[in-house]
Amino acid sequence: MSNLDYVVTTKSAEVVDSFTAPDGTLYEAVASGSGTGIIKTVTNEDGTTTSTVLNAAKGKRKTGRYDKASKRKNYNSNKLKSEFANFKSAAEAAASSTEAISYTDADVTTGGSWFT
């Protein structure tokens, strides 16, 4: 557990949006008064689930009009909703695409820059 996982695993954390990939993987956008994050939940072959915090970030600081946790949670939630909407649209486009994306070593060109 990273030092920021607490912002999405507190009792006050709330799922504000979610997306289920075609393979059954669940992505949840979670907000609390402390911050925001995305949790990935995978169902294992034995039926158990494994949850991983993909990212977590501190949210709005406790200042001025955001002195109450409920106001910070609302602010964090609204910000996360707009960011997660972009993630969902990209994931849905990738899931509905029939185009296979692949490359081989022949597709990689080296040189021509300071990389050698």
C-alpha positions in Angstrom: 0.0 0.0 0.0 1.4 3.3 -1.0 1.4 6.4 1.2 -1.5 7.8 -0.8 -3.8 4.8 -0.9 -5.5 6.0 2.3 -7.3 8.7 0.3 -9.4 6.2 -1.5 -9.7 3.5 1.2 -11.1 5.6 4.0 -14.6 4.9 5.3 -15.7 8.2 3.8 -14.5 7.2 0.3 -17.3 7.0 -2.3 -17.5 5.5 -5.8 -18.5 8.4 -8.1 -18.2 6.5 -11.4 -17.2 3.1 -12.7 -16.4 1.2 -15.9 -16.4 -2.5 -16.5 -14.1 -3.7 -19.3 -15.1 -6.5 -21.6 -12.9 -8.9 -19.7 -14.8 -8.2 -16.5 -12.2 -5.9 -14.9 -13.9 -3.2 -12.9 -12.4 0.3 -12.7 -13.9 2.6 -10.0 -13.4 6.3 -9.6 -13.3 6.9 -5.8 -13.4 10.3 -4.0 -13.1 11.2 -0.4 -12.5 14.4 1.6 -8.8 13.5 1.5 -8.4 13.0 -2.3 -9.2 10.9 -5.3 -8.2 7.7 -7.1 -9.0 4.8 -9.4 -9.3 1.3 -8.1 -9.0 -1.7 -10.4 -10.8 -4.9 -9.3 -10.1 -8.2 -11.1 -12.0 -11.4 -10.5 -9.5 -14.3 -10.2 -10.1 -17.8 -11.5 -11.1 -19.1 -8.1 -13.8 -16.4 -7.8 -12.0 -14.2 -5.4 -11.3 -10.6 -6.2 -8.1 -8.6 -6.2 -8.3 -4.8 -5.9 -5.4 -2.5 -6.8 -5.2 1.2 -6.3 -4.0 2.4 -9.7 -3.5 6.0 -8.7 -4.3 8.2 -5.7 -3.9 11.9 -5.3 -4.4 14.3 -2.5 -7.4 16.4 -3.0 -8.5 19.9 -2.1 -6.7 21.3 1.0 -8.6 22.3 4.1 -8.7 26.0 3.7 -11.3 28.8 3.5 -14.6 27.6 2.2 -13.4 24.0 2.0 -12.9 23.7 5.7 -15.6 20.9 5.9 -14.8 17.4 4.7 -18.1 17.2 2.8 -17.3 20.3 0.7 -13.8 18.9 -0.1 -15.3 15.6 -1.0 -17.8 17.3 -3.3 -15.0 19.3 -5.0 -12.8 16.2 -5.3 -15.7 14.2 -6.7 -16.6 16.7 -9.4 -13.0 17.0 -10.5 -12.6 13.3 -10.7 -15.8 12.8 -12.6 -14.6 14.9 -15.5 -11.2 13.2 -15.5 -12.7 9.7 -15.3 -15.1 10.5 -18.2 -12.1 10.8 -20.5 -10.7 7.5 -19.2 -14.1 5.8 -19.8 -14.5 7.2 -23.4 -10.9 6.0 -24.3 -11.5 2.6 -22.7 -14.9 2.2 -24.5 -13.3 3.1 -27.8 -10.5 0.6 -27.3 -13.0 -2.1 -26.3 -15.2 -1.5 -29.4 -12.3 -1.3 -31.8 -11.8 -4.3 -34.1 -8.4 -3.1 -35.2 -5.5 -5.1 -33.9 -2.5 -3.1 -32.7 0.8 -4.8 -32.9 4.4 -4.2 -33.8 7.6 -6.1 -34.4 11.3 -5.2 -33.9 11.4 -4.3 -37.6 9.0 -1.4 -36.8 11.4 0.1 -34.4 14.0 2.5 -35.8 17.0 3.5 -33.7 19.4 6.4 -34.3 18.7 9.9 -35.6 18.8 11.4 -32.1 20.9 11.3 -29.0 19.7 7.8 -28.4 22.0 5.2 -29.9 
